[in-house]
Amino acid sequence: MAQKMTSYFEDFLKEIRLTSNQVNELQQAHTTLRSRLVADEELSKYMETTFLQGSYKRSTAVRPKNGNRSDVDIVVVTKFDKDEYNPDEVLDVFKPFLEKYYAGKYRKQGRSWGIEMSHVDLDLVPTASVSLAETGLLENKMISSNDDIYTLYESKIENINGYSWNCHFDNFFEAAEDAEWRNEPLYIPDREAMIWDKTHPLEQIRWTQEKNKNCNGHYINVVKCIKWWRKEKYPDVKHPKSYPLEHFIGDCCPDGIQSVAEGITLSLEKIVTDYPTKPYLADRGVPEHDVFARLSDSDYQSFYEAVCGAAVIARNAFDADSVQESAKCWRQLFGNKFPEPPQTKDTIFTERKSDSRDIPGGRFA
């Protein structure tokens, strides 16, 4: 009998999601930055709009560990022609603004400006794509909103202020079906190569929302759990990084899952059976980019061996004869953030009812 452990995973996810304070700090930091950008007399001449991307926007972020800070990416769609301006020139346009508002807190990175706040890291990512801006898609509430896709989805169900947000999702997905839009990426700086490189964060957002729907709302929580496994068990390992790992889970998690436990188990087992060697992962919207390009074969092999062990534990948890044994296995996989079952003698352990839905140090080896 499959142990869905619904309420246990609900409690576990509360422990590994961003806290309400962390979310508030992120929102305050990125809304302040976006407001300052729009109000800046000089920069506003070169800007089309701003929007959020990354794991925060896609609702796949987990709570930072080991002194790390929460982070969020702010994309700035500029009016600069990528054929006329090199990446450094466009990045440098933002330097006076950063010196004015974030003196001593900013640094130039390969593709962005990093801003280090007390509790939050901001990535300011300039991009070029005039034609995409002209579609009007960037003004869609799903993209322009300060909220993540899960919060937006819940909001549209509740009909905030009597107004259904369904239209924003419908309009977004209708536009996303347009072949021309799907082939229209943004361009981000690559300072090392001195070129503009393709990226498609809007397609990543669209894909994630659609995948979550196809997984009965469980996909983003499967991603959070496996990301936490990596953080908990392998805190010093840098690869695969957050998004490559998320992308890989997306390719391996089957549609139609009925619980987070099922999604974790089947995703890990899919990696074991289908990917004993490092695969090519075509980026969402930019298929010529390999998401695993910076992951070495040796690093992948160490990761794969860790997944093999994790898959066994997950299957034992999912197929356990009792909730007590299942919880014990999940705690072995995820650590003590996963709740313990009641420890009373002569008690038949049954799963708690709930209406809610919803990698150890050094290398992996």
C-alpha positions as CSV (number, residue, x, y, z in Angstrom):
1,M,0.0,0.0,0.0
2,A,1.4,3.3,-1.1
3,Q,2.1,5.7,1.8
4,K,1.2,9.2,0.5
5,M,2.0,10.8,3.9
6,T,0.0,13.9,2.8
7,S,-0.1,15.8,6.1
8,Y,3.5,14.8,6.9
9,F,4.7,16.4,3.7
10,E,2.5,19.4,4.3
11,D,4.3,19.9,7.6
12,F,7.7,19.2,6.1
13,L,7.1,21.7,3.3
14,K,6.3,24.4,5.9
15,E,9.7,23.8,7.4
16,I,11.7,24.1,4.1
17,R,9.8,26.8,2.3
18,L,10.8,30.4,2.6
19,T,9.5,31.8,5.9
20,S,7.0,34.7,5.8
21,N,9.7,37.0,7.0
22,Q,12.0,35.9,4.2
23,V,9.3,36.4,1.7
24,N,8.5,39.9,3.1
25,E,12.2,40.8,2.9
26,L,12.5,39.6,-0.7
27,Q,9.4,41.5,-1.7
28,Q,10.5,44.7,0.0
29,A,13.9,44.5,-1.6
30,H,12.8,43.7,-5.2
31,T,9.9,46.1,-5.2
32,T,12.1,48.9,-3.9
33,L,14.6,48.1,-6.6
34,R,12.0,48.0,-9.4
35,S,10.4,51.2,-8.2
36,R,13.7,53.0,-8.2
37,L,14.6,51.7,-11.7
38,V,11.3,52.9,-13.1
39,A,11.6,56.3,-11.4
40,D,15.2,56.9,-12.4
41,E,15.2,59.8,-14.9
42,E,18.2,58.5,-16.8
43,L,17.6,54.7,-16.8
44,S,14.0,55.0,-17.7
45,K,15.0,56.2,-21.2
46,Y,16.5,52.8,-21.9
47,M,14.0,50.5,-20.2
48,E,10.9,48.8,-21.5
49,T,9.9,47.0,-18.2
50,T,11.1,44.8,-15.4
51,F,9.9,41.4,-14.2
52,L,10.9,38.6,-11.8
53,Q,12.4,35.3,-12.8
54,G,14.2,32.5,-11.0
55,S,13.1,29.9,-8.4
56,Y,11.3,32.6,-6.4
57,K,9.0,33.5,-9.3
58,R,8.5,29.8,-10.3
59,S,7.6,28.9,-6.6
60,T,10.5,26.3,-6.4
61,A,12.7,28.2,-3.9
62,V,13.6,26.6,-0.6
63,R,14.8,28.1,2.7
64,P,18.5,29.0,2.7
65,K,20.9,27.1,4.9
66,N,24.4,27.6,6.4
67,G,24.3,31.4,6.5
68,N,23.2,31.9,2.9
69,R,20.6,34.5,2.0
70,S,17.4,34.4,0.0
71,D,17.7,35.6,-3.5
72,V,15.6,36.9,-6.4
73,D,16.4,37.8,-10.0
74,I,15.0,41.0,-11.5
75,V,15.1,41.1,-15.3
76,V,15.3,44.5,-16.9
77,V,14.2,44.5,-20.6
78,T,16.1,47.3,-22.2
79,K,15.7,49.2,-25.5
80,F,19.4,48.6,-26.4
81,D,20.1,46.9,-29.7
82,K,22.3,43.8,-29.1
83,D,23.9,44.4,-32.5
84,E,25.0,47.9,-31.6
85,Y,26.0,47.6,-27.9
86,N,28.3,45.0,-26.3
87,P,27.3,43.5,-22.9
88,D,29.8,45.5,-20.9
89,E,28.4,48.8,-22.3
90,V,24.9,47.9,-21.3
91,L,25.9,46.7,-17.8
92,D,27.8,49.9,-17.2
93,V,24.8,52.0,-17.9
94,F,23.4,50.8,-14.5
95,K,26.5,51.6,-12.5
96,P,25.6,55.3,-11.6
97,F,22.2,54.1,-10.4
98,L,23.8,51.3,-8.3
99,E,26.3,53.7,-6.8
100,K,23.5,56.1,-5.9
101,Y,21.3,53.6,-4.1
102,Y,23.5,50.6,-3.3
103,A,27.0,52.0,-2.8
104,G,29.3,49.3,-1.4
105,K,26.7,46.6,-1.8
106,Y,26.9,45.8,-5.6
107,R,29.3,43.8,-7.7
108,K,29.6,43.0,-11.4
109,Q,29.0,39.4,-12.3
110,G,29.2,37.5,-15.5
111,R,25.7,38.2,-16.6
112,S,24.3,40.6,-14.1
113,W,24.8,43.0,-11.2
114,G,24.7,41.4,-7.8
115,I,23.4,43.4,-4.9
116,E,24.1,42.1,-1.4
117,M,21.6,43.3,1.2
118,S,21.5,42.3,4.9
119,H,19.2,39.3,4.4
120,V,18.6,39.2,0.6
121,D,20.7,38.9,-2.6
122,L,19.4,40.6,-5.7
123,D,20.5,39.9,-9.2
124,L,19.8,42.7,-11.7
125,V,19.8,41.2,-15.1
126,P,19.8,43.5,-18.2
127,T,18.3,42.0,-21.3
128,A,17.7,43.0,-24.9
129,S,14.5,42.1,-26.8
130,V,12.6,45.0,-28.5
131,S,10.3,42.7,-30.4
132,L,9.2,40.8,-27.3
133,A,8.4,44.0,-25.5
134,E,6.3,45.1,-28.4
135,T,4.0,42.0,-28.0
136,G,2.6,43.4,-24.8
137,L,3.1,40.1,-23.1
138,L,5.4,41.5,-20.5
139,E,2.5,43.7,-19.2
140,N,0.5,40.5,-18.4
141,K,-0.3,40.3,-14.7
142,M,1.3,36.9,-14.4
143,I,4.6,38.3,-15.6
144,S,4.5,41.9,-14.2
145,S,3.3,40.8,-10.7
146,N,5.5,40.8,-7.7
147,D,4.0,37.4,-6.7
148,D,5.2,33.9,-7.5
149,I,3.1,31.7,-9.8
150,Y,1.7,29.6,-6.9
151,T,0.5,32.7,-5.1
152,L,-1.0,34.1,-8.3
153,Y,-2.7,30.8,-9.0
154,E,-4.3,30.7,-5.6
155,S,-5.3,34.4,-6.0
156,K,-7.1,33.8,-9.3
157,I,-9.1,31.0,-7.6
158,E,-10.2,33.3,-4.8
159,N,-11.1,36.1,-7.2
160,I,-9.4,39.0,-5.5
161,N,-11.7,42.0,-5.2
162,G,-14.3,40.2,-7.2
163,Y,-12.1,40.0,-10.3
164,S,-11.0,36.7,-11.6
165,W,-7.4,36.4,-12.5
166,N,-8.1,33.5,-14.8
167,C,-7.9,35.9,-17.8
168,H,-4.2,36.6,-17.0
169,F,-3.3,33.0,-17.1
170,D,-5.5,32.4,-20.1
171,N,-4.0,35.3,-22.0
172,F,-0.5,34.3,-21.1
173,F,-0.9,30.7,-22.2
174,E,-2.7,31.8,-25.3
175,A,0.2,34.0,-26.2
176,A,2.6,31.3,-25.3
177,E,1.1,29.0,-27.9
178,D,2.1,31.5,-30.6
179,A,5.0,30.0,-32.4
180,E,6.6,33.3,-33.1
181,W,6.6,34.2,-29.4
182,R,8.0,30.8,-28.4
183,N,10.9,31.5,-30.7
184,E,11.6,35.0,-29.3
185,P,14.1,34.7,-26.5
186,L,15.6,37.5,-24.5
187,Y,19.3,38.2,-24.7
188,I,21.5,38.5,-21.6
189,P,25.1,39.6,-21.3
190,D,28.0,37.1,-21.4
191,R,30.9,39.3,-20.4
192,E,33.5,36.5,-20.6
193,A,32.6,35.8,-24.3
194,M,31.7,39.4,-25.0
195,I,28.5,38.4,-26.6
196,W,24.7,38.5,-26.0
197,D,23.4,35.0,-25.1
198,K,19.9,33.7,-25.5
199,T,17.7,33.0,-22.5
200,H,13.9,32.4,-22.2
201,P,12.8,32.9,-18.6
202,L,9.2,33.4,-19.7
203,E,9.1,30.0,-21.2
204,Q,10.6,28.6,-18.0
205,I,7.7,30.2,-16.1
206,R,5.1,29.0,-18.5
207,W,6.5,25.5,-18.6
208,T,6.6,25.3,-14.8
209,Q,3.0,26.4,-14.4
210,E,1.8,23.9,-17.0
211,K,3.8,21.1,-15.5
212,N,2.5,21.8,-12.0
213,K,-1.1,21.7,-13.4
214,N,-0.4,18.4,-15.1
215,C,1.0,17.0,-11.8
216,N,-2.2,17.9,-9.9
217,G,-0.4,20.8,-8.1
218,H,2.4,18.6,-6.7
219,Y,5.3,19.3,-9.0
220,I,6.7,22.5,-7.4
221,N,6.6,20.7,-4.0
222,V,8.5,17.7,-5.5
223,V,11.1,20.1,-6.7
224,K,11.4,21.8,-3.3
225,C,11.8,18.4,-1.5
226,I,14.6,17.2,-3.8
227,K,16.3,20.5,-3.6
228,W,16.2,20.3,0.1
229,W,17.7,16.7,0.0
230,R,20.6,18.1,-1.9
231,K,21.1,21.0,0.6
232,E,20.7,18.8,3.6
233,K,22.9,15.9,2.6
234,Y,25.4,17.6,0.3
235,P,25.8,21.2,1.5
236,D,29.3,21.8,0.0
237,V,28.6,20.5,-3.5
238,K,28.1,23.2,-6.1
239,H,26.8,21.1,-9.0
240,P,24.2,20.5,-10.3
241,K,23.1,24.0,-9.2
242,S,19.6,25.0,-8.4
243,Y,18.1,25.5,-11.8
244,P,19.8,22.6,-13.6
245,L,18.6,20.3,-10.8
246,E,15.1,21.7,-11.0
247,H,15.1,21.3,-14.8
248,F,16.2,17.6,-14.5
249,I,13.4,16.9,-12.0
250,G,11.0,18.4,-14.4
251,D,12.1,16.1,-17.2
252,C,11.9,13.1,-14.8
253,C,8.7,13.7,-12.8
254,P,5.7,12.1,-14.6
255,D,2.5,13.8,-15.1
256,G,-0.6,12.7,-13.2
257,I,1.2,12.1,-9.8
258,Q,-1.2,11.8,-6.9
259,S,1.1,12.9,-4.1
260,V,4.4,14.6,-3.4
261,A,5.8,11.2,-2.1
262,E,4.9,9.5,-5.4
263,G,6.5,12.3,-7.4
264,I,9.8,12.2,-5.5
265,T,10.0,8.4,-5.7
266,L,9.3,8.2,-9.4
267,S,11.5,11.1,-10.3
268,L,14.5,9.6,-8.5
269,E,13.9,6.2,-10.0
270,K,13.6,7.7,-13.5
271,I,17.1,9.2,-13.1
272,V,18.5,5.9,-12.0
273,T,16.9,3.9,-14.8
274,D,17.2,6.3,-17.7
275,Y,20.2,8.5,-17.0
276,P,23.3,6.5,-15.8
277,T,25.4,9.0,-17.8
278,K,25.1,12.7,-18.0
279,P,22.3,13.7,-20.4
280,Y,21.9,16.7,-22.7
281,L,19.2,18.8,-21.2
282,A,17.7,21.2,-23.8
283,D,16.8,24.5,-22.1
284,R,13.2,25.6,-22.1
285,G,12.8,27.9,-25.1
286,V,16.4,27.7,-26.1
287,P,17.0,24.1,-27.1
288,E,20.5,24.6,-28.4
289,H,21.6,25.3,-24.8
290,D,22.5,22.4,-22.6
291,V,21.4,23.1,-19.0
292,F,24.0,20.5,-17.9
293,A,26.8,22.1,-20.0
294,R,28.8,23.2,-16.9
295,L,28.4,19.9,-15.1
296,S,31.4,17.7,-15.5
297,D,31.0,14.0,-16.1
298,S,32.7,13.2,-12.8
299,D,30.4,15.5,-10.9
300,Y,27.4,14.0,-12.6
301,Q,28.6,10.4,-11.7
302,S,28.9,11.4,-8.1
303,F,25.4,12.9,-8.2
304,Y,24.0,9.8,-9.9
305,E,25.4,7.5,-7.3
306,A,23.8,9.7,-4.6
307,V,20.5,9.5,-6.4
308,C,20.7,5.7,-6.6
309,G,20.9,5.5,-2.8
310,A,18.2,8.1,-2.4
311,A,15.8,6.3,-4.8
312,V,16.1,3.1,-2.7
313,I,15.2,5.0,0.5
314,A,12.3,6.8,-1.2
315,R,10.9,3.6,-2.6
316,N,11.1,2.0,0.9
317,A,9.3,5.0,2.3
318,F,6.6,4.9,-0.3
319,D,6.0,1.2,-0.1
320,A,6.3,0.9,3.7
321,D,3.7,-1.1,5.6
322,S,3.1,1.6,8.2
323,V,3.2,5.3,8.4
324,Q,5.7,5.0,11.2
325,E,8.2,3.1,9.0
326,S,7.5,5.5,6.1
327,A,8.2,8.6,8.2
328,K,11.4,6.9,9.5
329,C,12.6,6.4,5.9
330,W,11.7,9.9,4.8
331,R,13.6,11.4,7.8
332,Q,16.6,9.3,6.7
333,L,16.4,11.0,3.3
334,F,15.4,14.6,4.3
335,G,16.7,15.0,7.8
336,N,15.0,16.1,11.0
337,K,12.8,18.7,9.3
338,F,10.6,15.8,8.2
339,P,8.2,15.2,11.1
340,E,8.2,12.1,13.3
341,P,5.1,10.0,13.7
342,P,3.6,9.7,17.2
343,Q,5.7,7.4,19.4
344,T,3.2,5.6,21.5
345,K,3.2,1.9,22.4
346,D,0.6,-0.5,21.1
347,T,-0.8,2.1,18.7
348,I,-1.8,1.4,15.1
349,F,-0.3,4.2,13.2
350,T,-2.6,5.8,10.6
351,E,-1.9,8.7,8.3
352,R,-3.2,12.1,9.5
353,K,-5.9,13.5,7.3
354,S,-5.5,16.7,5.5
355,D,-7.3,18.5,2.7
356,S,-4.1,20.2,1.7
357,R,-2.4,19.4,-1.5
358,D,-0.3,19.9,-2.6
359,I,21.9,16.2,-1.1
360,P,26.2,14.6,3.5
361,G,29.3,17.2,3.1
362,G,31.8,17.5,0.3
363,R,31.0,15.6,-2.9
364,F,28.1,13.3,-3.5
365,A,30.1,10.1,-3.2
